[in-house]
């Protein structure tokens, strides 16, 4: 389900912790098949969110490295 525009996206650490907890629950073997499928789907969404945040962080590092300075990064993505 897509997020509403005013709904704040969790930070990387929160998403990663949720993913770790989810994996532990699935590995416990105590979930039903239906619960496991729902958790797997949620885990895939969390994985995509984490990967997106990592990709954005990597891009920020590339921009900063290319500049050769440690100027603040412009959140709107134009780098100025």
Buried (B, 14 or more C-beta within 10 A) or exposed (E): EEEEEEEEEBEBEEBBEBBEEBBEBBEEEEBEEEEBEEBBEEBEEBBEBBEEBEEEEEEBEEBBEEEEEEEEBEEEEEEE
